[in-house]
Amino acid sequence: MRIDKYLWCVRYYKTRSIATAACKKGQVKVNGASVKPSREVFPTDKIELKKDQIIYQLTVNDLPPNRVGAKLVDIYRVDTTPKSAFEARELLKYSKDYYRKKGAGRPTKKDRRDIDDYRDDDEE
């Protein structure tokens, strides 16, 4: 089975075209090597994929006949992703809440006060 089809079947990607694009970008590795979307996957292969700033690590148990339900995914793969990867993502989520992208809209009330305070300090 192709790697893009496998990742779609075990529900790591919503569509097969997204899985194909991820393979082309080099976000998917099989046994440590970046692969094309057409690479065949076999049981006991180790797959690493980067999605949402998390590097998922999984081992192929078996090949599904077609896309499977979420409850049946564990039959076809073993997820060996370390817990620290998910904890790092939580920290990123909190840091994004505080900062605003540069040039994204007008300043908030707090930003405006900080700017005014900065200008007052320069004038004195």
C-alpha beads as a LAMMPS data file, in Angstrom:
LAMMPS data file: protein, C-alpha beads

124 atoms
123 bonds

1 atom types
1 bond types

-500.0 500.0 xlo xhi
-500.0 500.0 ylo yhi
-500.0 500.0 zlo zhi

Masses

1 110.0

Atoms # bond

1 1 1 0.000 0.000 0.000
2 1 1 1.237 3.507 -0.795
3 1 1 2.365 5.662 2.140
4 1 1 -0.065 8.494 1.321
5 1 1 -2.965 6.064 1.150
6 1 1 -1.906 4.389 4.407
7 1 1 -1.740 7.698 6.302
8 1 1 -5.170 8.610 4.955
9 1 1 -6.585 5.170 5.873
10 1 1 -5.385 5.379 9.473
11 1 1 -6.762 8.915 9.785
12 1 1 -3.633 11.018 10.166
13 1 1 -4.765 13.188 7.257
14 1 1 -8.288 14.207 6.322
15 1 1 -7.817 13.728 2.579
16 1 1 -5.411 11.722 0.500
17 1 1 -4.272 14.813 -1.383
18 1 1 -3.174 16.424 1.912
19 1 1 -1.218 13.254 2.732
20 1 1 0.399 13.367 -0.721
21 1 1 1.373 17.023 -0.250
22 1 1 2.934 16.240 3.136
23 1 1 5.048 13.499 1.556
24 1 1 6.186 15.845 -1.215
25 1 1 7.205 18.492 1.355
26 1 1 9.401 15.961 3.170
27 1 1 7.267 15.816 6.311
28 1 1 6.959 12.012 6.156
29 1 1 9.849 9.604 6.762
30 1 1 9.848 5.813 6.609
31 1 1 12.662 4.073 8.482
32 1 1 14.501 7.410 8.750
33 1 1 14.405 8.396 5.062
34 1 1 12.154 10.992 3.404
35 1 1 9.819 9.314 0.961
36 1 1 7.726 10.034 -2.079
37 1 1 3.945 9.511 -1.854
38 1 1 4.213 6.362 -3.985
39 1 1 6.537 4.553 -1.532
40 1 1 5.146 1.161 -0.497
41 1 1 4.580 0.524 3.208
42 1 1 4.987 -2.876 4.839
43 1 1 4.271 -4.207 8.352
44 1 1 7.003 -3.354 10.922
45 1 1 7.961 -0.145 9.054
46 1 1 8.619 2.840 11.312
47 1 1 6.995 6.074 10.150
48 1 1 7.707 9.624 11.340
49 1 1 5.440 12.438 10.251
50 1 1 5.375 16.097 11.178
51 1 1 1.913 17.527 11.596
52 1 1 0.840 20.586 13.619
53 1 1 4.397 21.037 14.990
54 1 1 4.367 17.515 16.468
55 1 1 6.557 14.726 15.160
56 1 1 4.400 11.614 15.334
57 1 1 6.155 8.260 15.465
58 1 1 4.279 5.108 14.581
59 1 1 4.896 1.500 13.657
60 1 1 2.853 -0.295 11.002
61 1 1 1.114 -3.433 12.365
62 1 1 -0.987 -4.350 9.355
63 1 1 -2.340 -2.796 6.170
64 1 1 -6.020 -1.809 6.194
65 1 1 -8.187 -2.761 3.191
66 1 1 -9.600 0.786 3.059
67 1 1 -10.183 3.803 5.345
68 1 1 -11.099 2.574 8.814
69 1 1 -13.129 4.027 11.652
70 1 1 -11.385 5.870 14.462
71 1 1 -11.982 3.008 16.906
72 1 1 -10.263 0.488 14.612
73 1 1 -7.116 2.508 13.879
74 1 1 -5.111 0.890 16.718
75 1 1 -5.329 -2.493 14.965
76 1 1 -3.236 -1.179 12.069
77 1 1 -0.619 0.952 13.846
78 1 1 1.197 1.460 17.155
79 1 1 1.660 5.101 18.159
80 1 1 5.056 5.584 19.862
81 1 1 4.997 9.385 19.969
82 1 1 6.607 10.629 23.215
83 1 1 4.405 12.558 25.638
84 1 1 6.900 15.448 25.651
85 1 1 5.935 16.286 22.038
86 1 1 2.345 16.962 23.082
87 1 1 3.443 18.966 26.141
88 1 1 5.608 21.204 23.954
89 1 1 2.581 21.879 21.754
90 1 1 0.564 22.983 24.796
91 1 1 3.279 25.506 25.666
92 1 1 3.212 26.841 22.106
93 1 1 -0.545 27.272 22.331
94 1 1 -0.214 29.437 25.440
95 1 1 2.543 31.568 23.936
96 1 1 0.485 32.243 20.801
97 1 1 -2.408 33.619 22.850
98 1 1 -0.253 36.423 24.224
99 1 1 1.469 37.611 21.060
100 1 1 -0.243 39.181 18.084
101 1 1 1.210 39.011 14.594
102 1 1 2.946 42.200 13.550
103 1 1 0.625 44.423 11.558
104 1 1 -2.463 42.352 12.363
105 1 1 -5.091 44.999 12.965
106 1 1 -4.941 48.079 15.087
107 1 1 -3.305 48.145 18.530
108 1 1 -5.284 47.028 21.545
109 1 1 -5.899 49.385 24.439
110 1 1 -2.961 47.885 26.323
111 1 1 -0.695 48.192 23.262
112 1 1 -1.742 51.822 22.846
113 1 1 -0.898 52.619 26.467
114 1 1 2.483 50.907 26.121
115 1 1 3.217 52.971 23.010
116 1 1 2.212 56.192 24.766
117 1 1 4.383 55.315 27.786
118 1 1 7.317 54.603 25.482
119 1 1 6.891 57.945 23.703
120 1 1 6.643 59.823 27.022
121 1 1 9.898 58.239 28.213
122 1 1 11.703 59.322 25.017
123 1 1 10.527 62.944 25.321
124 1 1 11.845 63.284 28.864

Bonds

1 1 1 2
2 1 2 3
3 1 3 4
4 1 4 5
5 1 5 6
6 1 6 7
7 1 7 8
8 1 8 9
9 1 9 10
10 1 10 11
11 1 11 12
12 1 12 13
13 1 13 14
14 1 14 15
15 1 15 16
16 1 16 17
17 1 17 18
18 1 18 19
19 1 19 20
20 1 20 21
21 1 21 22
22 1 22 23
23 1 23 24
24 1 24 25
25 1 25 26
26 1 26 27
27 1 27 28
28 1 28 29
29 1 29 30
30 1 30 31
31 1 31 32
32 1 32 33
33 1 33 34
34 1 34 35
35 1 35 36
36 1 36 37
37 1 37 38
38 1 38 39
39 1 39 40
40 1 40 41
41 1 41 42
42 1 42 43
43 1 43 44
44 1 44 45
45 1 45 46
46 1 46 47
47 1 47 48
48 1 48 49
49 1 49 50
50 1 50 51
51 1 51 52
52 1 52 53
53 1 53 54
54 1 54 55
55 1 55 56
56 1 56 57
57 1 57 58
58 1 58 59
59 1 59 60
60 1 60 61
61 1 61 62
62 1 62 63
63 1 63 64
64 1 64 65
65 1 65 66
66 1 66 67
67 1 67 68
68 1 68 69
69 1 69 70
70 1 70 71
71 1 71 72
72 1 72 73
73 1 73 74
74 1 74 75
75 1 75 76
76 1 76 77
77 1 77 78
78 1 78 79
79 1 79 80
80 1 80 81
81 1 81 82
82 1 82 83
83 1 83 84
84 1 84 85
85 1 85 86
86 1 86 87
87 1 87 88
88 1 88 89
89 1 89 90
90 1 90 91
91 1 91 92
92 1 92 93
93 1 93 94
94 1 94 95
95 1 95 96
96 1 96 97
97 1 97 98
98 1 98 99
99 1 99 100
100 1 100 101
101 1 101 102
102 1 102 103
103 1 103 104
104 1 104 105
105 1 105 106
106 1 106 107
107 1 107 108
108 1 108 109
109 1 109 110
110 1 110 111
111 1 111 112
112 1 112 113
113 1 113 114
114 1 114 115
115 1 115 116
116 1 116 117
117 1 117 118
118 1 118 119
119 1 119 120
120 1 120 121
121 1 121 122
122 1 122 123
123 1 123 124
